[in-house]
Amino acid sequence: MEILLAVIFVALLVGGLVWWRRESAAREARSLADVRADAQRWYERLGGQVMNLHGDSPAVRQALVDAGERYNAAGSQLEQARTVHQYRLARETALEGLAYARAARIALGIDPGPELPPLASAEGAGQLTREREVNVQGQVVRAGPQPGQGTPYYYPGGRYQGRPVPAGWYSTPWWKTALGAGAGVLGGMLIADALFSPAFADPGYGYETGYQEGFGGEQAGDFGGGDFGGAGDSGGGDFGGGDF
């Protein structure tokens, strides 16, 4: 009798383990299918925007070039994705491309469409709310909340050397050219310091977040001249071809 009970117990234990493994595998498969479908949906939406939007102004052309780059990157990521994390990266890249496409629509003067889900890479970066201009090593850099002849380069927000860089329009894509070694990196940090010093006290681009992270210190005489080195892309992790 005891042997029979032991056999039944073992059989129930093995059966329960097999059921749990099957359910776990099924849940993982459903989760993977969901994130794959979500990434594919945003990718296809980006493709429609890239194919249907056209314009001659520098701001429109540049935004569409960036959107097209993200479209190609997201497509490559989707082809290679096998895990939930990889599909989420592809989704982030597609959303970043849609942010550029939305900027192109704004530059065209047409309805930008519904708001997009927030980019993980731009968390805490905020948006520019007013125009500003600085001179760094003889180079004039302009930035503002709207596209213009002098500010044709859009950036959806992110981090450079750990420092939040707000979404907005810039006179030069300094975050790209500053990725080189030596003077390029120093120049990028100087531009970031000059444009986004806490002295501006502008909550429109995440000043409060920056202050909490130690970027503030106007009273102490620190106007953002330190090295804020930190993470990656775009958007903690490389979110599909971000510029940081």
C-alpha positions as CSV (number, residue, x, y, z in Angstrom):
1,M,0.0,0.0,0.0
2,E,2.8,2.4,0.9
3,I,4.6,1.6,-2.4
4,L,1.4,2.3,-4.3
5,L,1.0,5.6,-2.6
6,A,4.6,6.5,-3.3
7,V,4.2,5.6,-7.0
8,I,1.0,7.7,-7.2
9,F,2.8,10.6,-5.5
10,V,5.7,10.4,-7.9
11,A,3.4,10.2,-10.9
12,L,1.5,13.3,-9.7
13,L,4.7,15.1,-9.1
14,V,6.0,14.3,-12.6
15,G,2.7,15.1,-14.2
16,G,2.6,18.5,-12.4
17,L,6.1,19.3,-13.5
18,V,5.4,18.4,-17.1
19,W,2.2,20.6,-17.0
20,W,4.1,23.5,-15.5
21,R,6.8,23.3,-18.1
22,R,4.2,23.3,-20.9
23,E,2.3,26.2,-19.5
24,S,5.5,28.1,-19.0
25,A,6.6,27.5,-22.6
26,A,3.1,28.5,-23.8
27,R,3.2,31.8,-21.8
28,E,6.7,32.5,-23.2
29,A,5.5,31.8,-26.7
30,R,2.4,34.1,-26.3
31,S,4.6,36.9,-24.8
32,L,7.1,36.6,-27.7
33,A,4.2,36.6,-30.2
34,D,2.8,39.7,-28.6
35,V,6.0,41.7,-28.6
36,R,6.8,40.6,-32.1
37,A,3.4,41.8,-33.4
38,D,3.8,45.1,-31.5
39,A,7.2,45.7,-33.0
40,Q,6.0,44.7,-36.5
41,R,3.0,47.1,-36.2
42,W,5.2,50.1,-35.4
43,Y,7.7,49.1,-38.1
44,E,4.9,48.9,-40.8
45,R,3.5,52.3,-39.7
46,L,7.0,53.8,-40.0
47,G,7.3,52.3,-43.5
48,G,4.1,54.0,-44.6
49,Q,5.3,57.3,-43.3
50,V,8.7,57.0,-45.0
51,M,7.2,56.1,-48.4
52,N,4.4,58.8,-48.3
53,L,6.1,61.8,-46.9
54,H,8.1,64.1,-49.2
55,G,9.4,67.7,-48.9
56,D,12.1,70.0,-50.2
57,S,13.1,72.0,-47.2
58,P,16.3,71.0,-45.4
59,A,14.4,70.2,-42.2
60,V,12.0,67.8,-43.9
61,R,14.6,66.1,-45.9
62,Q,16.9,65.5,-42.9
63,A,14.1,64.3,-40.7
64,L,13.0,61.8,-43.4
65,V,16.6,60.6,-43.9
66,D,16.8,59.9,-40.2
67,A,13.4,58.2,-40.3
68,G,14.6,56.0,-43.2
69,E,17.7,55.0,-41.4
70,R,15.7,53.9,-38.4
71,Y,13.3,52.0,-40.8
72,N,16.2,50.0,-42.3
73,A,17.7,49.4,-38.8
74,A,14.4,48.2,-37.4
75,G,13.8,45.9,-40.3
76,S,17.2,44.3,-39.8
77,Q,16.5,44.0,-36.1
78,L,13.2,42.3,-36.7
79,E,14.8,39.8,-39.1
80,Q,17.4,38.8,-36.4
81,A,15.2,39.0,-33.3
82,R,14.6,35.8,-31.4
83,T,13.9,37.1,-27.9
84,V,11.5,39.5,-26.2
85,H,14.3,41.9,-25.5
86,Q,15.4,41.9,-29.1
87,Y,11.9,42.6,-30.3
88,R,11.6,45.4,-27.8
89,L,14.7,47.0,-29.2
90,A,13.3,46.8,-32.7
91,R,10.1,48.5,-31.5
92,E,12.2,51.2,-29.9
93,T,14.0,51.8,-33.2
94,A,10.8,51.9,-35.1
95,L,9.3,54.4,-32.6
96,E,12.4,56.6,-32.9
97,G,11.9,56.6,-36.7
98,L,8.3,57.6,-36.2
99,A,9.4,60.5,-34.0
100,Y,11.6,61.7,-37.0
101,A,8.6,61.2,-39.3
102,R,6.4,63.2,-37.0
103,A,9.0,65.9,-37.0
104,A,9.0,65.9,-40.8
105,R,5.2,66.4,-40.8
106,I,5.6,69.3,-38.4
107,A,8.2,70.8,-40.7
108,L,5.8,70.3,-43.6
109,G,3.0,72.2,-41.7
110,I,0.6,69.2,-41.7
111,D,-1.1,67.4,-38.9
112,P,1.6,65.5,-37.0
113,G,-0.8,62.8,-36.0
114,P,-1.4,61.2,-32.6
115,E,1.2,61.3,-29.9
116,L,3.7,58.4,-29.9
117,P,4.5,56.2,-27.0
118,P,7.5,57.7,-25.1
119,L,11.0,56.6,-26.1
120,A,12.9,54.7,-23.4
121,S,16.0,56.4,-24.7
122,A,14.5,59.9,-24.2
123,E,13.2,59.3,-20.6
124,G,14.0,62.4,-18.5
125,A,15.4,64.4,-21.4
126,G,12.4,66.7,-21.9
127,Q,11.8,69.1,-24.8
128,L,13.2,72.5,-25.8
129,T,10.7,75.2,-25.0
130,R,12.6,78.3,-26.3
131,E,15.3,79.2,-28.7
132,R,18.9,79.4,-27.6
133,E,22.2,80.2,-29.2
134,V,25.8,79.6,-28.0
135,N,29.3,80.1,-29.3
136,V,31.6,77.1,-28.6
137,Q,35.2,77.3,-29.8
138,G,34.2,79.7,-32.5
139,Q,31.2,77.6,-33.7
140,V,27.7,79.0,-33.3
141,V,25.2,76.4,-32.3
142,R,21.5,77.1,-32.3
143,A,18.6,75.1,-30.9
144,G,14.9,75.6,-30.6
145,P,11.5,73.9,-30.3
146,Q,10.5,74.5,-33.9
147,P,12.2,73.8,-37.3
148,G,13.8,76.7,-39.1
149,Q,16.2,77.5,-41.8
150,G,19.0,77.7,-39.2
151,T,17.8,74.6,-37.2
152,P,17.1,71.8,-39.7
153,Y,18.3,68.8,-37.6
154,Y,15.7,67.2,-35.3
155,Y,16.5,65.0,-32.4
156,P,13.8,63.1,-30.4
157,G,15.7,63.3,-27.1
158,G,18.3,61.1,-25.5
159,R,21.5,61.2,-23.6
160,Y,25.1,62.2,-24.4
161,Q,27.8,61.0,-22.0
162,G,25.0,60.4,-19.5
163,R,23.6,63.9,-19.8
164,P,20.0,64.5,-20.9
165,V,19.7,66.2,-24.3
166,P,16.2,67.4,-25.0
167,A,14.1,66.9,-28.1
168,G,14.2,69.8,-30.5
169,W,15.7,71.2,-33.6
170,Y,19.4,72.0,-33.8
171,S,21.6,73.8,-36.2
172,T,24.0,70.9,-36.4
173,P,23.9,67.2,-35.5
174,W,26.6,67.7,-32.9
175,W,25.7,64.5,-31.1
176,K,26.8,62.6,-34.1
177,T,30.0,64.4,-35.0
178,A,30.9,64.4,-31.3
179,L,31.2,60.6,-31.3
180,G,34.7,60.8,-32.6
181,A,37.8,60.7,-30.4
182,G,39.7,63.5,-28.8
183,A,38.6,67.0,-29.7
184,G,35.3,65.7,-31.1
185,V,34.2,64.3,-27.7
186,L,35.4,67.4,-25.9
187,G,33.6,69.6,-28.4
188,G,30.4,67.7,-27.9
189,M,30.6,68.0,-24.1
190,L,31.3,71.8,-24.4
191,I,28.3,72.2,-26.7
192,A,26.1,70.2,-24.3
193,D,27.3,72.2,-21.3
194,A,26.7,75.5,-23.1
195,L,23.3,74.7,-24.5
196,F,21.9,72.9,-21.5
197,S,23.6,74.5,-18.5
198,P,21.4,74.4,-15.4
199,A,21.8,78.2,-15.3
200,F,19.0,78.3,-17.9
201,A,16.7,76.7,-15.2
202,D,14.3,75.7,-18.0
203,P,12.1,72.8,-16.9
204,G,11.0,72.5,-20.5
205,Y,13.9,70.2,-21.2
206,G,14.1,68.2,-18.0
207,Y,16.0,70.7,-15.8
208,E,14.4,69.3,-12.7
209,T,15.6,65.8,-13.6
210,G,19.1,67.1,-14.3
211,Y,19.2,68.9,-11.0
212,Q,18.2,65.8,-9.1
213,E,21.0,63.9,-10.8
214,G,23.5,66.5,-9.7
215,F,23.8,68.6,-12.8
216,G,22.5,71.6,-11.0
217,G,24.6,73.8,-8.7
218,E,24.2,77.3,-9.9
219,Q,24.8,78.6,-6.4
220,A,27.9,76.5,-6.2
221,G,29.2,78.0,-9.4
222,D,28.8,74.7,-11.4
223,F,27.2,75.5,-14.7
224,G,27.5,72.0,-16.1
225,G,31.2,71.8,-16.9
226,G,31.8,68.3,-15.5
227,D,31.9,64.9,-17.2
228,F,28.5,63.3,-17.0
229,G,29.7,60.0,-18.5
230,G,27.2,57.2,-18.3
231,A,25.2,54.9,-20.2
232,G,24.2,54.1,-23.9
233,D,21.9,54.5,-26.3
234,S,19.8,55.6,-26.8
235,G,17.9,54.9,-25.6
236,G,20.4,52.3,-21.0
237,G,21.1,49.9,-23.9
238,D,21.4,50.4,-27.6
239,F,17.9,51.1,-28.8
240,G,18.3,50.4,-32.4
241,G,20.6,52.9,-33.9
242,G,20.1,55.8,-31.6
243,D,22.7,58.5,-31.9
244,F,24.0,58.5,-28.4
